[in-house]
Amino acid sequence: MTKTRRTFPEALKREAVEQVLAGTPLRHVAQAFDITESLLGKWKRQLQDAGPDAFPGRGKQTGEAAELKRLRDELARVTMERDVLKKALAIFSQPTNAGCTTSASTSACS
């Protein structure tokens, strides 16, 4: 028989830890939330160590990860702008035939 891993929402984790920090014995809080004391102790350490960045969960990034993503997105945008400007420079720096006139029947350059 395989056990499925339980997941707990961030709000539940914070509420359980807040009760422990308020003075409720860890054992009572663990029993009330149907979790082990060691898990509750782990959550408490995570909250004390990481503060508001504790319990990142799925999709929620830590400050450094969010900054890294923002910088990568900006790099991609700036790289694209640079490539467009390179192409524009290549187009506008081609020699032109100033003073040339073209018509359907003749082509004359001065």
C-alpha positions as a LaTeX table, in Angstrom:
\begin{tabular}{lrrr}
\hline
Residue & $x$ (\AA) & $y$ (\AA) & $z$ (\AA) \\
\hline
Met1 & 0.00 & 0.00 & 0.00 \\
Thr2 & 1.43 & 3.35 & $-1.02$ \\
Lys3 & 0.83 & 6.47 & 0.96 \\
Thr4 & 0.04 & 9.68 & $-0.81$ \\
Arg5 & 1.95 & 12.69 & 0.34 \\
Arg6 & $-0.26$ & 15.27 & 2.00 \\
Thr7 & 0.11 & 18.90 & 1.08 \\
Phe8 & $-0.84$ & 21.79 & 3.31 \\
Pro9 & $-1.80$ & 25.29 & 2.21 \\
Glu10 & 0.34 & 28.21 & 3.30 \\
Ala11 & $-2.51$ & 29.67 & 5.38 \\
Leu12 & $-2.79$ & 26.49 & 7.45 \\
Lys13 & 0.96 & 26.42 & 8.07 \\
Arg14 & 1.02 & 30.05 & 9.17 \\
Glu15 & $-2.01$ & 29.61 & 11.43 \\
Ala16 & $-0.51$ & 26.55 & 13.13 \\
Val17 & 2.84 & 28.28 & 13.70 \\
Glu18 & 1.15 & 31.44 & 14.99 \\
Gln19 & $-0.70$ & 29.37 & 17.59 \\
Val20 & 2.60 & 27.83 & 18.76 \\
Leu21 & 4.23 & 31.25 & 18.92 \\
Ala22 & 1.24 & 32.55 & 20.89 \\
Gly23 & 1.99 & 30.03 & 23.61 \\
Thr24 & $-0.14$ & 26.99 & 22.80 \\
Pro25 & 1.90 & 23.82 & 23.38 \\
Leu26 & 3.29 & 22.33 & 20.20 \\
Arg27 & 1.76 & 18.93 & 20.97 \\
His28 & $-1.78$ & 20.37 & 21.25 \\
Val29 & $-1.48$ & 22.34 & 18.01 \\
Ala30 & $-0.10$ & 19.28 & 16.18 \\
Gln31 & $-3.02$ & 17.16 & 17.40 \\
Ala32 & $-5.57$ & 19.83 & 16.48 \\
Phe33 & $-4.24$ & 20.08 & 12.91 \\
Asp34 & $-3.62$ & 16.31 & 12.60 \\
Ile35 & 0.09 & 16.72 & 11.84 \\
Thr36 & 3.25 & 15.45 & 13.51 \\
Glu37 & 5.09 & 17.54 & 16.06 \\
Ser38 & 8.28 & 17.33 & 14.00 \\
Leu39 & 6.50 & 18.78 & 10.95 \\
Leu40 & 5.10 & 21.63 & 13.02 \\
Gly41 & 8.56 & 22.28 & 14.46 \\
Lys42 & 9.96 & 22.37 & 10.91 \\
Trp43 & 7.33 & 24.90 & 9.86 \\
Lys44 & 8.14 & 27.03 & 12.89 \\
Arg45 & 11.86 & 27.08 & 12.01 \\
Gln46 & 11.08 & 27.91 & 8.37 \\
Leu47 & 8.88 & 30.83 & 9.37 \\
Gln48 & 11.43 & 32.16 & 11.84 \\
Asp49 & 14.31 & 31.81 & 9.36 \\
Ala50 & 12.64 & 33.01 & 6.16 \\
Gly51 & 9.95 & 35.34 & 7.53 \\
Pro52 & 7.50 & 36.45 & 4.84 \\
Asp53 & 9.28 & 34.31 & 2.20 \\
Ala54 & 8.57 & 31.10 & 4.14 \\
Phe55 & 6.48 & 28.38 & 2.54 \\
Pro56 & 7.02 & 29.33 & $-1.11$ \\
Gly57 & 4.87 & 26.49 & $-2.45$ \\
Arg58 & 4.12 & 26.09 & $-6.13$ \\
Gly59 & 4.39 & 29.17 & $-8.28$ \\
Lys60 & 5.38 & 31.55 & $-5.50$ \\
Gln61 & 8.98 & 32.57 & $-5.88$ \\
Thr62 & 11.45 & 33.75 & $-3.31$ \\
Gly63 & 12.78 & 37.28 & $-3.67$ \\
Glu64 & 15.97 & 36.15 & $-5.38$ \\
Ala65 & 14.18 & 33.85 & $-7.82$ \\
Ala66 & 11.72 & 36.59 & $-8.76$ \\
Glu67 & 14.58 & 39.04 & $-9.31$ \\
Leu68 & 16.43 & 36.49 & $-11.44$ \\
Lys69 & 13.34 & 35.93 & $-13.61$ \\
Arg70 & 12.83 & 39.68 & $-13.99$ \\
Leu71 & 16.45 & 40.15 & $-15.06$ \\
Arg72 & 16.27 & 37.29 & $-17.58$ \\
Asp73 & 13.10 & 38.74 & $-19.09$ \\
Glu74 & 14.72 & 42.16 & $-19.34$ \\
Leu75 & 17.83 & 40.64 & $-20.95$ \\
Ala76 & 15.68 & 38.91 & $-23.57$ \\
Arg77 & 13.87 & 42.18 & $-24.34$ \\
Val78 & 17.09 & 44.21 & $-24.61$ \\
Thr79 & 18.70 & 41.55 & $-26.80$ \\
Met80 & 15.74 & 41.68 & $-29.17$ \\
Glu81 & 15.93 & 45.49 & $-29.32$ \\
Arg82 & 19.65 & 45.30 & $-30.07$ \\
Asp83 & 19.07 & 42.85 & $-32.92$ \\
Val84 & 16.40 & 45.10 & $-34.44$ \\
Leu85 & 18.75 & 48.09 & $-34.25$ \\
Lys86 & 21.56 & 46.07 & $-35.89$ \\
Lys87 & 19.27 & 45.21 & $-38.80$ \\
Ala88 & 18.14 & 48.82 & $-39.13$ \\
Leu89 & 21.76 & 50.00 & $-39.14$ \\
Ala90 & 22.61 & 47.49 & $-41.87$ \\
Ile91 & 19.69 & 48.70 & $-43.99$ \\
Phe92 & 20.38 & 52.41 & $-43.57$ \\
Ser93 & 24.12 & 52.16 & $-44.04$ \\
Gln94 & 23.83 & 50.62 & $-47.51$ \\
Pro95 & 25.13 & 52.98 & $-50.18$ \\
Thr96 & 22.44 & 54.83 & $-52.04$ \\
Asn97 & 22.61 & 56.16 & $-55.55$ \\
Ala98 & 22.08 & 59.84 & $-54.86$ \\
Gly99 & 21.27 & 61.83 & $-57.95$ \\
Cys100 & 20.08 & 58.84 & $-59.93$ \\
Thr101 & 16.80 & 58.91 & $-61.68$ \\
Thr102 & 15.02 & 55.91 & $-62.94$ \\
Ser103 & 12.15 & 55.72 & $-65.29$ \\
Ala104 & 10.46 & 52.93 & $-67.11$ \\
Ser105 & 12.42 & 53.54 & $-70.27$ \\
Thr106 & 15.78 & 54.94 & $-69.11$ \\
Ser107 & 18.10 & 54.81 & $-66.16$ \\
Ala108 & 20.46 & 57.74 & $-65.77$ \\
Cys109 & 22.92 & 58.49 & $-63.01$ \\
Ser110 & 24.92 & 61.70 & $-62.72$ \\
\hline
\end{tabular}
